[in-house]
Amino acid sequence: MHDPLADLEAWYTNVCDGDWEHQFGIHIETLDNPGWSVNINIAETPIADKEFSKVKHERGDCNWVHCWVEDETFKGRGGPNNLREILNIFAIWCSPTDENTCKRRSDG
């Protein structure tokens, strides 16, 4: 079974290079409406320049998801039961279209 949290952990492990994790990171918080807020900084990663099409699903007051990229940050918001869906959208977007997409960007 696909596990978006494991995918996020793998992506994070791949981009941590001794420097990136000191400047950038991942923030998962709750919203007061209620819901989830996910911000994943993608600066200086292989997906920093990868195109992302905004996602907007409105299925009800507690079942909604909005995802977009802004200022080198993947941003996801969703209802109280949509955290896994937000992480899955990121995981699918990060999925390699070539073998290096989700791996650390080289310095050369």
C-alpha positions as CSV (number, residue, x, y, z in Angstrom):
1,M,0.0,0.0,0.0
2,H,1.2,3.5,-0.9
3,D,2.3,5.5,2.2
4,P,2.6,9.3,1.5
5,L,4.3,9.9,4.9
6,A,7.0,7.4,4.0
7,D,7.4,9.2,0.6
8,L,7.8,12.5,2.4
9,E,10.3,11.0,4.8
10,A,12.3,9.6,1.8
11,W,12.2,13.0,0.0
12,Y,13.3,14.8,3.1
13,T,16.2,12.3,3.7
14,N,17.3,12.8,0.1
15,V,17.4,16.6,0.2
16,C,19.1,16.9,3.6
17,D,22.7,17.5,2.7
18,G,24.2,19.2,5.8
19,D,23.1,22.6,4.7
20,W,19.5,22.5,3.3
21,E,17.9,21.4,6.5
22,H,19.4,24.3,8.4
23,Q,17.8,26.9,6.1
24,F,14.6,25.1,4.8
25,G,12.2,22.5,6.0
26,I,8.7,21.1,6.4
27,H,5.9,22.5,8.5
28,I,2.7,20.7,9.3
29,E,0.2,22.5,11.4
30,T,-3.5,22.5,12.2
31,L,-6.0,25.1,11.1
32,D,-8.8,26.5,13.2
33,N,-11.6,25.8,10.7
34,P,-10.6,22.8,11.4
35,G,-8.0,21.4,9.0
36,W,-4.4,21.1,8.0
37,S,-1.7,23.4,6.7
38,V,1.4,21.9,5.0
39,N,4.3,23.9,3.9
40,I,7.3,22.1,2.2
41,N,10.2,24.3,1.2
42,I,11.5,23.1,-2.2
43,A,14.3,25.7,-2.6
44,E,17.6,24.1,-3.7
45,T,16.0,20.8,-4.4
46,P,15.6,18.9,-7.7
47,I,11.9,19.9,-7.8
48,A,12.5,23.7,-7.2
49,D,11.8,24.4,-10.9
50,K,9.3,21.7,-11.6
51,E,5.9,22.9,-12.8
52,F,3.0,22.3,-10.5
53,S,-0.7,22.7,-11.5
54,K,-2.8,24.1,-8.7
55,V,-5.2,21.6,-7.0
56,K,-8.6,22.6,-5.7
57,H,-11.1,20.1,-4.5
58,E,-14.2,21.3,-2.7
59,R,-16.2,18.3,-1.5
60,G,-17.7,19.7,1.7
61,D,-17.1,21.8,4.7
62,C,-14.7,19.2,6.2
63,N,-13.6,17.5,3.0
64,W,-11.5,19.9,0.8
65,V,-8.0,20.3,-0.5
66,H,-6.1,23.2,-2.0
67,C,-2.4,22.8,-3.1
68,W,-0.2,25.2,-4.9
69,V,3.5,26.3,-5.2
70,E,4.5,29.8,-4.2
71,D,7.8,31.3,-3.3
72,E,9.6,28.0,-3.6
73,T,7.2,26.4,-1.2
74,F,4.7,23.6,-1.8
75,K,1.6,24.7,0.1
76,G,-1.3,22.4,1.0
77,R,-4.4,23.1,2.9
78,G,-7.2,20.7,3.6
79,G,-10.0,19.5,5.9
80,P,-9.4,17.6,9.1
81,N,-9.3,14.2,7.3
82,N,-7.3,15.4,4.3
83,L,-3.7,15.4,5.5
84,R,-2.8,12.1,3.9
85,E,-4.3,13.4,0.6
86,I,-2.2,16.6,0.7
87,L,0.9,14.5,1.4
88,N,-0.1,12.2,-1.5
89,I,-0.4,15.1,-3.9
90,F,3.1,16.2,-3.0
91,A,4.4,12.6,-3.3
92,I,2.9,12.2,-6.8
93,W,4.3,15.6,-7.9
94,C,7.7,14.6,-6.5
95,S,7.6,11.2,-8.2
96,P,10.5,11.0,-10.6
97,T,9.8,11.6,-14.2
98,D,13.5,10.8,-14.5
99,E,15.7,9.0,-12.1
100,N,17.0,12.2,-10.4
101,T,13.8,14.2,-9.7
102,C,13.5,13.3,-6.1
103,K,17.2,13.0,-5.4
104,R,19.5,15.7,-4.0
105,R,20.5,18.3,-6.6
106,S,24.3,18.0,-7.3
107,D,26.6,21.0,-7.0
108,G,28.0,20.6,-10.4
